[in-house]
């Protein structure tokens, strides 16, 4: 597994991350990985959406949510 070091994190941002991680009862690193994972999933979803023909972009939100849940069945933030 790879490691990632982020230097130059402003103190105020780190405190926000620390508080949010504490509210989620997890370590800052685990919290940040979860945020990065969700952001990447969002970006990938947007890329797929843009490639769809306009006629297919009218799928209901419920159907899209069901599809996303099926794709990530068994997904947890710890994975």
N, C-alpha and C positions, 0 to 999 in steps of 0.2 A: 504494500500500500504506500502510496506517495505521501509526502509531507508538504505542507504549504506554510510559509512564514510571511506574514504581512507586517511590514515595517512602516513606521510613520503614522500610526493610527492616532488621530487626535484624542486627547484625554476625554473630552466630552462624549465623543462617539463610543469610546471603549466603555464608559460608564453606562451609557444607554444599552449597549450590548450586554454588559454584566447584569444589569437590572432585569432585562428581558429574559436572559438565560435563567436567572434566579426564579423568576415567576413561572417559568416552564420547568423548574427543578432539573436543570441540566447544566453542563459545563459550557463556558463561552464557546469553545471550539465546536462542540456538538450543535449549539444553537446556530453558529455561523454556517456550518455545513448544511443544516436544514434550510436556512435562508437561501444559500447558493443553489441548492438542489431545486427548491421551488421556483427560483428565478429562471434557472435553465429550462425547467419544464414549461414555464410560461412562454419563454422565447421560442422554444420548439413548437409549442402549440400555435403561436402567432405565425410562424413560418409555414406550418401546414395550412392554416386558415387562408393566408394570402394566396397560396397555390391553388386553392379550390376555385372552380368556376363560380361565378356570381350566383348562378342558379342553385348551387349546392350550399351556399352560405346562409340559407334560410332555415337550417336545421334548428329545431327547438333547443332551448338551453337545457331542458331536462334530458334530451337525447344526447347532447354533448357531454353532460355531466355523467350520464350512465356509461358512455364510451370511455371517458377518462378513468372512471373508477374501474372498469373492466381491464383496461390496459395496465393499471397499477395495482391489481388485486394482490394483496399480501404485502404491499409496499408499506414500510414504516420509516420514520425519520432516522432510525438507527441503522438502516440498511445502506 
